[in-house]
Amino acid sequence: MRKLYVIGIGAGDPDQVTVQAIKAMRQVNVFFMIGKGAEKQELVDVRSAILTEHLRHPYRVVEILDPPRDRTVPGAGADTEYRGVVADWHEQRSELLERAFADTDGVGGILVWGDPSLYDSTLRMIERVLERERMHFDYEVIPGITSVQALAAAHRMVLHEIGEPVHITTGRRLREEGVASGQSTLVMLDGDCSFTQVPGDDIYIWWGAYLGMPDETIVEGPLRVVEHRIARRRAALREAKGWIMDVYLLRRNG
Ligand SMILES: C[S@@+](CC[C@H](N)C(=O)[O-])C[C@H]1O[C@@H](n2cnc3c(N)ncnc32)[C@H](O)[C@@H]1O
């Protein structure tokens, strides 16, 4: 039976690639790169550099261009419709993956940014391909260092207070739900500096952008003191590079 490896490659630092990931990559004959076409060249370069550095055997790279996604449906307050749009998009992506895998031979591999378990649709796509029962293959997940871990390491911090929970969410949800007391809130996928919309004078923020990459930037402090500095810094970095990825933790004091 054919095999497909889903390999977490870490959040940007090529040194975060694990020995297990390298061993899996060395089994792969064809890598599927799923992206937007206009994907930031730097992110493509990180993946290519990882392959060049660790592999000596012949392999192919097949690019799968993302189908366009309906961005007219608002995320906030329209959950059912929003989920429908995302489900359609996953369906189309999984069709493309199925076709690409069927058109090739040997062991397949998909390199996933960070870890496949966190805000990544690769595993959902593969489940859809298998549910259609047109193809039969085995797949294995190799875990990677997430941006969450990269943030914690960069700030040399523990994500939660002793015995307390961590809530991982998106910028959209943060705007709707805020920060609960007694809980640390980790926010990903926030293009809007949603932390500026969270009420309260007792919140601390640990923020990080381009973690593990040459432009890594971190800021921490009381939210009301540093929020505008972070927003300005974020805008300037985004302007200079043309793209940004950032993640942050919010926690109410004591
Ligand atoms: C589509 S999600 C993928 C998350 C990934 N699977 C992971 O394990 O980190 C993309 C989001 O992850 C966060 N992210 C990923 N890499 C990052 C990095 N190097 N620095 C800062 N944030 C990052 C950002 O919040 C970004 O919006």
The ligand as a Gaussian input file, in Angstrom:
#p B3LYP/6-31G(d) Opt

LIG

0 1
 C       -2.079000      28.534000       9.518000
 S       -1.435000      28.744000      11.139000
 C       -0.305000      27.436000      11.199000
 C        0.203000      27.125000      12.577000
 C        1.239000      26.023000      12.579000
 N        0.651000      24.751000      12.193000
 C        1.937000      25.891000      13.926000
 O        2.024000      24.753000      14.428000
 O        2.433000      26.879000      14.440000
 C       -0.461000      30.189000      10.920000
 C       -0.341000      31.010000      12.193000
 O        0.647000      30.426000      13.020000
 C        1.391000      31.427000      13.676000
 N        2.797000      31.287000      13.248000
 C        3.306000      30.282000      12.511000
 N        4.640000      30.402000      12.375000
 C        4.990000      31.511000      13.052000
 C        6.231000      32.163000      13.308000
 N        7.372000      31.686000      12.814000
 N        6.218000      33.295000      14.060000
 C        5.069000      33.782000      14.561000
 N        3.875000      33.215000      14.359000
 C        3.821000      32.090000      13.621000
 C        0.769000      32.756000      13.304000
 O       -0.203000      33.088000      14.275000
 C        0.116000      32.434000      11.980000
 O       -0.968000      33.308000      11.725000

